[in-house]
Amino acid sequence: MLSIVFGLIAMSLGFWSMVKYWWYVVDVMTALLPLLLLSGGVIALMAGVRNTGMRNALNTRKQTSPEPDVSRRKKDE
């Protein structure tokens, strides 16, 4: 019950401050919009790479690349 009361008080104070200081709210939204678009684009890109199977193709290409043989190296003695 106490959390409901505090939640309602916080919501009413937030609504009041949005109405009173609306220009600051617009400034914050203007500043956050590019960040939200950038993070949304990165998430969409990662989801697209995962769904197309490009990740598996990259992993198999890395595994088939020739690696130097470590057993033929000379040891420093």
SERO-4910 file (N, C-alpha, C, O; in steps of 0.05 Angstrom, whole numbers):
BEGIN
 pado doro    nc1    nc2    nc3   cac1   cac2   cac3    cc1    cc2    cc3    oc1    oc2    oc3
  Met    A     16    -24      0      0      0      0     17     25      0     11     45    -13
  Leu    A     39     24     15     56     47     17     70     53    -10     74     76    -17
  Ser    A     77     32    -24     90     36    -50     70     48    -70     78     63    -88
  Ile    A     45     42    -68     25     54    -86     22     84    -81     21    100    -99
  Val    A     22     91    -55     20    120    -48     45    135    -58     42    156    -70
  Phe    A     68    124    -53     93    137    -63     94    138    -94    103    158   -105
  Gly    A     84    118   -106     83    117   -136     64    139   -146     71    153   -165
  Leu    A     41    142   -134     22    163   -142     34    191   -137     30    209   -154
  Ile    A     47    195   -115     60    221   -109     82    226   -130     84    249   -140
  Ala    A     98    207   -136    119    210   -156    108    217   -183    118    233   -198
  Met    A     86    203   -191     74    208   -217     62    236   -218     64    250   -238
  Ser    A     49    245   -196     37    272   -196     59    293   -197     56    313   -211
  Leu    A     81    289   -182    103    309   -184    116    309   -211    123    330   -221
  Gly    A    119    286   -223    130    284   -250    112    298   -271    122    312   -288
  Phe    A     86    294   -269     67    307   -287     67    337   -283     67    352   -303
  Trp    A     68    346   -258     69    374   -252     94    387   -263     93    409   -275
  Ser    A    117    374   -260    142    385   -269    143    385   -300    155    403   -312
  Met    A    131    365   -313    130    365   -342    113    388   -353    120    400   -373
  Val    A     92    395   -339     75    417   -347     88    444   -342     88    461   -359
  Lys    A    100    446   -319    112    472   -311    138    477   -327    143    500   -336
  Tyr    A    155    457   -331    180    460   -344    180    445   -371    198    430   -376
  Trp    A    160    450   -387    157    435   -412    180    439   -432    186    421   -447
  Trp    A    192    463   -432    213    468   -451    238    451   -444    252    442   -463
  Tyr    A    243    446   -419    266    429   -412    260    400   -420    278    385   -428
  Val    A    235    392   -418    228    365   -426    232    362   -457    242    341   -465
  Val    A    226    382   -472    231    382   -501    260    380   -507    269    366   -524
  Asp    A    277    395   -491    306    394   -495    317    366   -489    334    357   -504
  Val    A    307    354   -468    317    327   -461    309    307   -483    325    290   -490
  Met    A    284    309   -492    275    291   -513    291    295   -539    298    275   -553
  Thr    A    298    320   -545    314    325   -569    342    314   -566    354    304   -585
  Ala    A    353    314   -542    379    303   -537    379    273   -537    399    260   -546
  Leu    A    358    261   -527    357    232   -525    349    218   -551    355    194   -555
  Leu    A    336    232   -569    327    219   -594    350    207   -610    347    184   -619
  Pro    A    372    221   -616    394    209   -631    406    185   -616    413    165   -629
  Leu    A    408    186   -590    419    163   -575    401    139   -577    410    116   -580
  Leu    A    374    143   -576    356    121   -578    356    109   -606    355     85   -610
  Leu    A    358    127   -627    360    117   -654    385    101   -659    385     80   -672
  Leu    A    408    110   -648    433     96   -651    432     69   -637    440     49   -649
  Ser    A    423     68   -612    422     42   -598    402     23   -611    406     -1   -613
  Gly    A    379     34   -621    360     17   -635    371      6   -660    366    -17   -667
  Gly    A    387     22   -675    399     12   -699    420    -10   -694    422    -29   -709
  Val    A    435     -7   -673    455    -27   -666    441    -53   -658    450    -75   -666
  Ile    A    420    -51   -643    405    -76   -635    393    -89   -660    394   -114   -662
  Ala    A    382    -73   -678    370    -84   -702    391    -97   -720    387   -118   -732
  Leu    A    415    -85   -722    437    -96   -737    446   -123   -726    451   -142   -741
  Met    A    449   -124   -699    458   -149   -687    437   -171   -690    444   -194   -695
  Ala    A    411   -164   -689    390   -183   -693    390   -193   -722    385   -217   -727
  Gly    A    395   -175   -740    396   -183   -769    419   -201   -775    416   -220   -790
  Val    A    442   -196   -763    465   -213   -768    461   -240   -756    469   -261   -767
  Arg    A    447   -241   -733    442   -266   -720    422   -283   -736    425   -307   -738
  Asn    A    402   -270   -748    381   -285   -762    390   -293   -790    379   -313   -801
  Thr    A    409   -280   -803    416   -286   -830    437   -309   -832    441   -320   -853
  Gly    A    450   -315   -810    470   -336   -810    497   -326   -818    516   -342   -822
  Met    A    501   -300   -819    527   -289   -826    547   -295   -804    571   -297   -809
  Arg    A    538   -297   -779    555   -303   -757    568   -331   -760    592   -334   -755
  Asn    A    552   -350   -769    563   -377   -774    583   -377   -796    603   -391   -795
  Ala    A    578   -362   -817    597   -360   -840    623   -348   -831    644   -357   -839
  Leu    A    622   -327   -814    646   -315   -804    662   -334   -786    686   -335   -787
  Asn    A    647   -349   -769    661   -368   -751    675   -390   -767    697   -398   -760
  Thr    A    662   -400   -788    675   -422   -803    698   -411   -819    718   -426   -823
  Arg    A    697   -386   -828    720   -375   -842    744   -372   -823    766   -376   -832
  Lys    A    739   -364   -799    760   -362   -779    773   -389   -773    797   -391   -769
  Gln    A    756   -409   -771    766   -436   -764    782   -449   -787    800   -465   -782
  Thr    A    776   -442   -811    789   -454   -834    815   -439   -841    830   -449   -858
  Ser    A    820   -416   -830    845   -402   -836    868   -417   -825    867   -428   -803
  Pro    A    890   -417   -840    914   -433   -831    927   -419   -807    932   -395   -807
  Glu    A    932   -435   -787    945   -425   -763    974   -435   -763    979   -457   -771
  Pro    A    992   -419   -753   1020   -428   -752   1023   -452   -732   1011   -453   -711
  Asp    A   1040   -471   -740   1044   -494   -724   1063   -487   -701   1085   -479   -705
  Val    A   1053   -490   -677   1068   -483   -653   1089   -503   -646   1109   -497   -633
  Ser    A   1086   -528   -655   1105   -549   -647   1131   -546   -662   1151   -558   -653
  Arg    A   1132   -532   -684   1157   -529   -700   1174   -505   -691   1196   -501   -702
  Arg    A   1165   -490   -673   1180   -467   -664   1205   -476   -648   1203   -496   -634
  Lys    A   1226   -462   -650   1250   -468   -635   1247   -457   -607   1236   -435   -602
  Lys    A   1257   -472   -588   1255   -463   -560   1281   -449   -553   1303   -457   -561
  Asp    A   1278   -428   -538   1302   -414   -528   1313   -429   -504   1299   -434   -484
  Glu    A   1338   -436   -506   1350   -451   -484   1374   -437   -474   1387   -447   -455
***
